[in-house]
């Protein structure tokens, strides 16, 4: 009789898990807390980053790599990029016999040894001059050629000039600033940016002067007309 009751309790427990829409394994994972500080990361060869499991409480963490030759990981979660490619770092969180696996995708780039900036004419530049609201496309060239290192862009003063993730610099306000290009391997190059007010052509100048004179004449006529009307009204 006792055996039958025990079996009944077990079956009831399984039915409760199924009713909740979770398997026994999922229930165990749901009870283990913790999440990674990052879910994906890009590194250049030779660089490293430390992954952490947040809010894990008293749970223990074991680290592993799907491809140790590309990215290795220490017992404390320090990931080191070794070779160009992709790998997955897994943190297995354990607490009271229950486990939960957290994964981070790692992309390893072949680091660049040199970085230079070229303009649209493929000429190396360290400074550019552009008018307000005009744009110039800059490109970061890395070497050696086998390197697939990527370039990140930043403007030190976006109010003067902005720069997109693809290196397009746009003048926003008259002044000076600096745009920096940086690779994942740590190579940096700065470009000085000067933004000037647009220069009007002789045709535009003539048009503006003409419009100004016409506008001034119309305003004068309106004022004189208003004065005459006021005088006539006062004599009535």
Secondary structure as UniProt FT lines:
FT   HELIX           2..19
FT   TURN            20..21
FT   HELIX           24..30
FT   STRAND          35..36
FT   STRAND          40..44
FT   TURN            45..46
FT   STRAND          48..50
FT   STRAND          53..54
FT   TURN            57..58
FT   STRAND          60..65
FT   TURN            68..70
FT   STRAND          71..73
FT   TURN            75..76
FT   STRAND          78..81
FT   STRAND          85..95
FT   TURN            96..97
FT   STRAND          98..109
FT   STRAND          114..118
FT   TURN            120..121
FT   STRAND          127..131
FT   TURN            132..133
FT   STRAND          135..137
FT   STRAND          139..143
FT   TURN            145..146
FT   STRAND          151..155
FT   TURN            158..160
FT   STRAND          161..163
FT   TURN            165..166
FT   STRAND          168..171
FT   STRAND          175..183
FT   TURN            184..185
FT   STRAND          188..196
FT   HELIX           202..235
//
